[in-house]
Amino acid sequence: ETGKLISERKNVWSGTGATDPEGPHLYKKDDWYYLLISEGGTEFGHMLTVARSREIFGPYESFEGNPILTNRSLKNPIQAVGHGDLVEDDLGNWQMVFLAFRCIGYPRQHNLGRETFVTSVDWNEEEWPIISEKNSFELYETEEAMLCDTEQYEFIEEFNKSQLHPYWYFLRRKVKENYQLKDGQLYLRGTMGNLNDSQDVSFLGIPITEYSFYSETTISLKQPSRIEQ
């Protein structure tokens, strides 16, 4: 209710020693508190590590099998694996959703941003979460996935509705008066902010889902005084 801390801060675990320990997720399963974090930075050294304790404030024991998930130093096209979250589904099966990016070319590059992946999780006899025997993630191409990749994806927006399509993304806070739909056109009112500061900007975009794509739009520039309110 007040937004104030109700107890003193306490450092319970600093990770396994890799750089930039961040993004902690805490779970209570059976008699254990599991602490899942990301380490190694958000690029090619990214990884997921876990520790556990009987008490929420520790001490926390680091898993000997850490990292439980990483693709660092591998040729796998999926890289920067990290920022995972454990989920138990309705059937009692455990899954992990996490972030990673798909690489292209050599040296490895990526232009699709970080995407969301999912993989199954098992618990070993010592009750530690296990992703795979190699603690890495591979992208398996199923017939359904291959069919999806070969279908042409088209997104056409004619701005003839009362609201924008849900596919559109905004940057930072959406200022409604800066986005006006009228007569099959979208009016964007510019701001003093830019992509490098924290101010609100008039930005509209959709996620890129393929390495190669084609897009076009029609733009008409007008002075603000000529745009009807």
C-alpha positions as a Markdown table, in Angstrom:
| # | Residue | x | y | z |
|---|---|---|---|---|
| 1 | Glu | 0.0 | 0.0 | 0.0 |
| 2 | Thr | 2.9 | 2.4 | 0.7 |
| 3 | Gly | 5.5 | 1.2 | -1.8 |
| 4 | Lys | 8.0 | 1.1 | 1.0 |
| 5 | Leu | 10.2 | -1.9 | 2.0 |
| 6 | Ile | 8.9 | -3.8 | 5.1 |
| 7 | Ser | 12.2 | -5.4 | 5.9 |
| 8 | Glu | 15.9 | -4.9 | 5.3 |
| 9 | Arg | 17.4 | -5.9 | 2.0 |
| 10 | Lys | 19.4 | -9.2 | 2.1 |
| 11 | Asn | 21.6 | -10.6 | -0.6 |
| 12 | Val | 20.8 | -14.3 | -0.7 |
| 13 | Trp | 22.8 | -15.5 | -3.7 |
| 14 | Ser | 25.2 | -13.9 | -6.2 |
| 15 | Gly | 25.2 | -16.6 | -8.8 |
| 16 | Thr | 27.9 | -18.9 | -9.9 |
| 17 | Gly | 30.5 | -16.2 | -10.6 |
| 18 | Ala | 29.6 | -15.3 | -14.2 |
| 19 | Thr | 29.0 | -11.7 | -15.2 |
| 20 | Asp | 25.8 | -9.7 | -14.7 |
| 21 | Pro | 23.6 | -12.0 | -12.5 |
| 22 | Glu | 20.1 | -10.7 | -13.0 |
| 23 | Gly | 16.4 | -11.5 | -13.5 |
| 24 | Pro | 15.8 | -13.6 | -10.4 |
| 25 | His | 12.7 | -15.8 | -10.2 |
| 26 | Leu | 11.8 | -17.5 | -6.9 |
| 27 | Tyr | 9.6 | -20.6 | -6.7 |
| 28 | Lys | 8.3 | -22.7 | -3.8 |
| 29 | Lys | 8.1 | -26.4 | -4.8 |
| 30 | Asp | 7.5 | -29.0 | -2.1 |
| 31 | Asp | 9.9 | -28.2 | 0.7 |
| 32 | Trp | 12.4 | -26.1 | -1.4 |
| 33 | Tyr | 12.7 | -22.5 | -2.5 |
| 34 | Tyr | 14.3 | -22.5 | -6.0 |
| 35 | Leu | 16.0 | -19.3 | -7.2 |
| 36 | Leu | 16.5 | -19.1 | -10.9 |
| 37 | Ile | 18.6 | -16.4 | -12.4 |
| 38 | Ser | 20.4 | -15.4 | -15.7 |
| 39 | Glu | 24.1 | -14.8 | -15.9 |
| 40 | Gly | 26.7 | -14.0 | -18.5 |
| 41 | Gly | 25.1 | -11.0 | -20.1 |
| 42 | Thr | 22.4 | -10.9 | -22.7 |
| 43 | Glu | 24.5 | -11.9 | -25.7 |
| 44 | Phe | 26.4 | -15.1 | -26.6 |
| 45 | Gly | 27.5 | -15.8 | -23.0 |
| 46 | His | 23.9 | -15.9 | -21.6 |
| 47 | Met | 22.9 | -18.8 | -19.4 |
| 48 | Leu | 20.5 | -19.9 | -16.7 |
| 49 | Thr | 21.6 | -21.1 | -13.3 |
| 50 | Val | 19.7 | -22.2 | -10.2 |
| 51 | Ala | 20.1 | -22.5 | -6.5 |
| 52 | Arg | 17.8 | -23.7 | -3.7 |
| 53 | Ser | 17.2 | -23.4 | 0.1 |
| 54 | Arg | 14.8 | -24.7 | 2.7 |
| 55 | Glu | 14.4 | -21.1 | 3.9 |
| 56 | Ile | 13.4 | -18.2 | 1.8 |
| 57 | Phe | 16.3 | -16.1 | 3.1 |
| 58 | Gly | 18.8 | -18.8 | 2.6 |
| 59 | Pro | 21.5 | -19.9 | 2.7 |
| 60 | Tyr | 21.1 | -21.0 | -1.0 |
| 61 | Glu | 23.0 | -24.0 | -2.4 |
| 62 | Ser | 24.2 | -23.7 | -6.0 |
| 63 | Phe | 23.3 | -26.7 | -8.3 |
| 64 | Glu | 26.5 | -28.6 | -9.3 |
| 65 | Gly | 25.0 | -29.0 | -12.8 |
| 66 | Asn | 24.9 | -25.3 | -13.5 |
| 67 | Pro | 24.2 | -23.8 | -15.9 |
| 68 | Ile | 21.0 | -25.7 | -16.4 |
| 69 | Leu | 20.5 | -24.1 | -19.8 |
| 70 | Thr | 22.9 | -22.3 | -22.2 |
| 71 | Asn | 24.0 | -22.4 | -25.8 |
| 72 | Arg | 27.2 | -20.5 | -25.3 |
| 73 | Ser | 30.3 | -21.8 | -27.3 |
| 74 | Leu | 28.0 | -24.0 | -29.4 |
| 75 | Lys | 27.2 | -23.8 | -33.2 |
| 76 | Asn | 23.5 | -24.0 | -32.5 |
| 77 | Pro | 21.6 | -21.3 | -34.4 |
| 78 | Ile | 19.7 | -20.5 | -31.2 |
| 79 | Gln | 21.9 | -18.3 | -29.0 |
| 80 | Ala | 21.7 | -16.0 | -26.0 |
| 81 | Val | 19.5 | -18.4 | -24.1 |
| 82 | Gly | 18.4 | -16.9 | -20.8 |
| 83 | His | 15.7 | -15.2 | -18.7 |
| 84 | Gly | 13.7 | -18.4 | -18.1 |
| 85 | Asp | 10.5 | -19.0 | -16.2 |
| 86 | Leu | 9.3 | -22.3 | -14.8 |
| 87 | Val | 5.7 | -23.2 | -15.4 |
| 88 | Glu | 3.7 | -26.3 | -14.3 |
| 89 | Asp | 0.8 | -27.1 | -16.7 |
| 90 | Asp | -2.6 | -28.5 | -15.9 |
| 91 | Leu | -1.3 | -32.1 | -16.5 |
| 92 | Gly | 1.5 | -31.7 | -13.9 |
| 93 | Asn | 4.2 | -31.4 | -16.6 |
| 94 | Trp | 6.9 | -28.8 | -16.1 |
| 95 | Gln | 7.9 | -26.4 | -18.9 |
| 96 | Met | 10.3 | -23.5 | -19.2 |
| 97 | Val | 9.7 | -20.4 | -21.3 |
| 98 | Phe | 12.8 | -18.3 | -22.0 |
| 99 | Leu | 14.3 | -15.7 | -24.3 |
| 100 | Ala | 16.8 | -16.3 | -27.1 |
| 101 | Phe | 17.5 | -15.2 | -30.6 |
| 102 | Arg | 18.0 | -16.9 | -33.9 |
| 103 | Cys | 21.3 | -16.3 | -35.6 |
| 104 | Ile | 22.1 | -16.0 | -39.3 |
| 105 | Gly | 25.4 | -16.1 | -41.2 |
| 106 | Tyr | 29.0 | -16.1 | -40.0 |
| 107 | Pro | 30.1 | -14.3 | -38.0 |
| 108 | Arg | 26.8 | -14.8 | -36.3 |
| 109 | Gln | 24.4 | -12.0 | -36.6 |
| 110 | His | 20.7 | -11.5 | -35.5 |
| 111 | Asn | 18.1 | -9.1 | -36.7 |
| 112 | Leu | 14.9 | -10.5 | -35.3 |
| 113 | Gly | 15.4 | -9.5 | -31.7 |
| 114 | Arg | 14.9 | -11.8 | -28.7 |
| 115 | Glu | 12.0 | -14.2 | -29.1 |
| 116 | Thr | 10.2 | -16.5 | -26.7 |
| 117 | Phe | 10.9 | -20.3 | -26.7 |
| 118 | Val | 9.6 | -23.2 | -24.7 |
| 119 | Thr | 11.1 | -26.5 | -23.7 |
| 120 | Ser | 10.3 | -29.3 | -21.3 |
| 121 | Val | 11.7 | -29.6 | -17.8 |
| 122 | Asp | 12.3 | -32.8 | -15.7 |
| 123 | Trp | 13.3 | -33.1 | -12.0 |
| 124 | Asn | 16.1 | -35.5 | -11.1 |
| 125 | Glu | 16.3 | -37.7 | -8.1 |
| 126 | Glu | 17.8 | -34.9 | -6.0 |
| 127 | Glu | 14.9 | -32.7 | -7.0 |
| 128 | Trp | 16.8 | -30.3 | -9.3 |
| 129 | Pro | 15.3 | -29.0 | -12.5 |
| 130 | Ile | 16.9 | -30.6 | -15.6 |
| 131 | Ile | 16.5 | -29.2 | -19.2 |
| 132 | Ser | 18.4 | -31.8 | -21.1 |
| 133 | Glu | 21.5 | -34.1 | -20.7 |
| 134 | Lys | 23.7 | -31.5 | -22.4 |
| 135 | Asn | 22.0 | -28.5 | -20.6 |
| 136 | Ser | 21.5 | -26.9 | -24.1 |
| 137 | Phe | 18.5 | -26.2 | -26.3 |
| 138 | Glu | 18.0 | -27.3 | -29.9 |
| 139 | Leu | 15.3 | -26.2 | -32.3 |
| 140 | Tyr | 13.5 | -29.2 | -33.6 |
| 141 | Glu | 11.9 | -28.7 | -37.0 |
| 142 | Thr | 8.5 | -30.5 | -37.0 |
| 143 | Glu | 6.3 | -30.8 | -40.0 |
| 144 | Glu | 4.0 | -28.2 | -38.6 |
| 145 | Ala | 6.8 | -25.8 | -38.0 |
| 146 | Met | 8.2 | -26.3 | -41.5 |
| 147 | Leu | 4.7 | -25.7 | -42.9 |
| 148 | Cys | 4.4 | -22.5 | -41.0 |
| 149 | Asp | 7.8 | -21.3 | -42.2 |
| 150 | Thr | 6.9 | -21.8 | -45.9 |
| 151 | Glu | 3.6 | -20.0 | -45.8 |
| 152 | Gln | 3.7 | -16.4 | -46.9 |
| 153 | Tyr | 2.9 | -14.0 | -44.0 |
| 154 | Glu | 1.1 | -10.9 | -45.0 |
| 155 | Phe | 0.1 | -8.0 | -42.9 |
| 156 | Ile | -2.0 | -5.2 | -44.5 |
| 157 | Glu | -3.2 | -2.2 | -42.5 |
| 158 | Glu | -5.5 | 0.3 | -44.3 |
| 159 | Phe | -6.3 | 2.3 | -41.2 |
| 160 | Asn | -10.0 | 2.1 | -41.9 |
| 161 | Lys | -11.1 | 0.8 | -38.5 |
| 162 | Ser | -11.9 | 2.7 | -35.4 |
| 163 | Gln | -8.9 | 1.1 | -33.6 |
| 164 | Leu | -5.5 | 0.0 | -34.6 |
| 165 | His | -4.9 | -3.7 | -35.2 |
| 166 | Pro | -3.5 | -5.5 | -32.1 |
| 167 | Tyr | -0.3 | -6.5 | -34.0 |
| 168 | Trp | 0.9 | -2.9 | -33.7 |
| 169 | Tyr | 3.6 | -2.1 | -31.1 |
| 170 | Phe | 4.2 | 1.2 | -29.4 |
| 171 | Leu | 7.4 | 2.5 | -27.9 |
| 172 | Arg | 7.3 | 3.5 | -24.3 |
| 173 | Arg | 4.0 | 5.2 | -23.3 |
| 174 | Lys | 1.3 | 5.5 | -25.9 |
| 175 | Val | 0.0 | 9.1 | -26.0 |
| 176 | Lys | -3.5 | 8.7 | -27.5 |
| 177 | Glu | -3.7 | 12.2 | -28.9 |
| 178 | Asn | -0.6 | 11.5 | -31.0 |
| 179 | Tyr | -2.3 | 8.7 | -32.9 |
| 180 | Gln | -5.5 | 9.6 | -34.8 |
| 181 | Leu | -7.5 | 7.4 | -37.3 |
| 182 | Lys | -9.6 | 9.3 | -39.8 |
| 183 | Asp | -10.9 | 8.5 | -43.3 |
| 184 | Gly | -8.6 | 5.5 | -43.9 |
| 185 | Gln | -5.5 | 7.3 | -42.7 |
| 186 | Leu | -3.4 | 7.4 | -39.6 |
| 187 | Tyr | -2.2 | 10.8 | -38.3 |
| 188 | Leu | 1.0 | 10.7 | -36.3 |
| 189 | Arg | 1.9 | 13.8 | -34.3 |
| 190 | Gly | 5.6 | 14.0 | -33.7 |
| 191 | Thr | 7.2 | 14.7 | -30.4 |
| 192 | Met | 10.5 | 16.1 | -29.1 |
| 193 | Gly | 11.6 | 12.7 | -28.0 |
| 194 | Asn | 13.9 | 10.3 | -29.9 |
| 195 | Leu | 14.9 | 6.7 | -29.7 |
| 196 | Asn | 17.9 | 7.4 | -27.5 |
| 197 | Asp | 16.2 | 9.1 | -24.6 |
| 198 | Ser | 13.3 | 8.2 | -22.3 |
| 199 | Gln | 10.7 | 10.7 | -23.6 |
| 200 | Asp | 7.5 | 9.6 | -25.3 |
| 201 | Val | 7.8 | 9.2 | -29.1 |
| 202 | Ser | 5.3 | 8.6 | -31.8 |
| 203 | Phe | 6.3 | 5.2 | -33.0 |
| 204 | Leu | 4.3 | 2.4 | -34.6 |
| 205 | Gly | 5.8 | -1.0 | -35.7 |
| 206 | Ile | 5.2 | -4.7 | -36.0 |
| 207 | Pro | 7.7 | -7.5 | -35.0 |
| 208 | Ile | 9.9 | -8.9 | -37.7 |
| 209 | Thr | 9.4 | -12.7 | -37.8 |
| 210 | Glu | 11.5 | -13.6 | -40.9 |
| 211 | Tyr | 15.2 | -13.0 | -41.9 |
| 212 | Ser | 14.0 | -11.6 | -45.3 |
| 213 | Phe | 10.9 | -9.6 | -45.8 |
| 214 | Tyr | 9.4 | -6.8 | -47.9 |
| 215 | Ser | 7.3 | -3.9 | -46.6 |
| 216 | Glu | 6.0 | -0.6 | -47.9 |
| 217 | Thr | 3.9 | 2.3 | -46.7 |
| 218 | Thr | 2.6 | 5.6 | -48.0 |
| 219 | Ile | 3.5 | 8.7 | -46.1 |
| 220 | Ser | 2.3 | 12.3 | -46.4 |
| 221 | Leu | 4.1 | 15.0 | -44.4 |
| 222 | Lys | 2.0 | 18.0 | -43.2 |
| 223 | Gln | 2.5 | 20.8 | -40.9 |
| 224 | Pro | 0.8 | 20.2 | -37.5 |
| 225 | Ser | -1.5 | 23.2 | -38.0 |
| 226 | Arg | -3.1 | 21.5 | -41.0 |
| 227 | Ile | -4.0 | 18.3 | -39.1 |
| 228 | Glu | -7.6 | 18.5 | -37.9 |
| 229 | Gln | -8.0 | 17.8 | -34.2 |
